[in-house]
Amino acid sequence: MLLVSVRAANRAIDALARLMGACAGWLIIACAFFITFDVLARRFLGFSTQSSVELSGYMLGIGIAWGLAAAMEARSHVRIDVLIMRFPPGIRRWLHWIALLALAVFAGFLVYGAWYTASESWSFRATDNSLLKTPLIIPQGLWFIGLAVFGLMVTLRAVEVSLLLRRGSIEEVERLTGPRSFIEEADETLDALGVNKANRSGVSR
């Protein structure tokens, strides 16, 4: 029953992570357009928005924070797997579990730091030193939300993997925590190109 509940919570936060990842992607695109406009306006029109550095910094920071959970859900974080993949599955599952716990602890520090910083800015009604005088609670609050979702996801993953280890479900642990296979990478590329499964099966035959 506990495993079923944890899996349901994981599915919900996975859906939220994908939505936040899409928002992060569009935010990075908007940041690129904003910087490009500012550079071209300064070069050819002789004026600047005077806020490109500030806003692009906020966009990048929020985009990174909101993309962490999506990267975790897609297993896209950079990992060094040269050694761990040489171990047998029975040992590898425990190494994945230890790595996940370490990531959960690290995420906890990030969430605490983000909360402390945002709460301080809220208490002092702090603003930045630019012409916009942006209340710092806005970018810092959005930053905190992204890190909090990431921390919650890692924690739920750690709980689910712990329960699976208790059951001896090695394959499920590998599916949740292991690196993506070449087949998964190829399938994602084909999906992005619009090649559906039916076409793929026809080509394979």
N, C-alpha and C positions, 0 to 999 in steps of 0.2 A: 504493500500500500504506500509506504514512504517513497519507494522508487518511482511509482506511478505519479505521485504528486510532484516529485522533483523533476521528472521528465516533462510534465505538463507546464511547470514553471519555466523550464528551459526552452520549451517551444515558444512560449509567449515572449520571453526576452530575446529569443533569436529573431522573431518577427520584428520586434522593436529595434533590434540592432541593425537589421537590414534597412529599415526605414531611415534610421539615423545615418547609416552609411551612405544612402542615396542623398540625403541632405548635405552630408559632408562633401560628397563629390561635386554637387552643384555649387556649394560654397567655394570650393577651390577653383572651379571654372569662373565663377563671378569675380573672384580675387584676381585671376589672370586677366580677365577683360578690364577690370578696374585699373590695374597696373599698366596694361598696354595703352589704355586711353590716356592716362596721366603722362606717360612717356611721350606719346605722339603729340598730345596737346602742348607739352612743354617745348617740344622740338619744332613743331610747325605752326602753332598758334600763339606761342609766346606766353602761355599762362599755365598755372598748375593748380590742382585742387587743394594743395596744402595739407592734405590729410591722407595721401596714399600710403605712406609708411605706417601710420597709426591703424587705419582700417584693414590694410592687408595683413598686418601682424595679428590683429584680432581674428580675422577670417582664417588664417592659417592655424592659429592656436585652437580655435573652436573646431575647425575641420579635422585636425589631428585627433582631438579628444573624442569627437563624435564618431570617428572612424575606427577607433580601437576595438569596440565591441563587434563591429561588422567584420573586421579582420580576424578576430577570435572565432567568430561563428563560421567563417569560411576557411579557417586554419591557414591564414595567409601571412601570419607573423614570420619574420625571419628566424630560422632555427639552424643550429649547427648539428647536423645529424650524422656526421661522418663516423663517430664512434658508437652512438647509441643504436644505430641500425645494425651493427655487427653482433649485438647481443641477441640471445634467443628470446622469443616472445614472453616467456615466463619472467625473465628479468627485466625486459624492456618495459613491460606494463608498470612495474614499480618505479622505474626511473621516470616514466611519463607522469606518474602520480606525484612524485617528489617535485618535479619541475612545475607541475600545476599548483601545488601548495606554495612553492616559493613565489610563483607569479601572483597568487592570491595575497600573500603577505605584502609584496611590493605594491600591488594595486591598493591595498589598504592604506599604506603610507601616502600614496598619491591622492587618494580620496580625502584623507584627513588634511593634507596640506592644502588642497583646493578649497575645502570647507573653511578652514581657518582663514585663508586669504580672503575669500569672498565675504565671510562674516565680519572681518575687520573693515573691509571696504564699506560694507553696509552700515556698520556702527558709526564710522567717521564720515559717511556720505562722501567718500573720496571720488575725485574725478581725475582724469589725466591732465597733462600740462599742455595739450594741444589747443588749437582754436575751437575744436568741437566741444571740449570739456565733457567728454563722454563719462557718465557715471560708471566707475569700474565694476560695480556689481553686475552690470549687464554682461560684458564678456566673461568675467570671472564666474558668474552664475551659470552661464551656458557651458563653460569649461568644466565646472563641477558636475553638471548633469551628465556630460559625456563620460567623465571618469567614474562617476557613481554607477552608471549602467554597466560599464566595463568591469568594475569591481564586483558588482552583483552577479554578472555572468560568470566570471572566473570562480566565484565562491560556489555558485550552483553547480558548475562543472565539476569542481573538486568534490562536492557532496555526492553527485551522481557517480563519478568514477570510484569513490570510496565504496559505495554500495555495490557497484559492479564487481569490484575486486573481492568483496566479501562473498559474492556469488560465484566467483571464478570465471567470469565472462571476459576472457582475454580478447576475443575478437571485437567485442563492443567497446572495450577500453581503447583498443588500437584505433577503432573508427573515430572515436571522440577526440583522442589526444595525439595520434600519430600524424606524421606529415602526409600531405596529399600525394596520391600516387600519380604516375604519368597518365594513367587512363582518366583519372578525374580531371587533370589539367587539360587533356585533349578534349574531353567532353565539354568542359566549360568553354574552350575556344570555339568548338563547333556550334555550341548554343549561341555564342556571341555573334557568329557568322550567319546565324539563321538556319543552320542545317539541323533538321529535326531528327528524331530517333528513327522514324520510318525510312528517311533517306539514307541514314547511316547504315541501317541494317541492309538496305538494298545494295549499297556500295560494297559492304563487307561480303555479301554473297557473290 
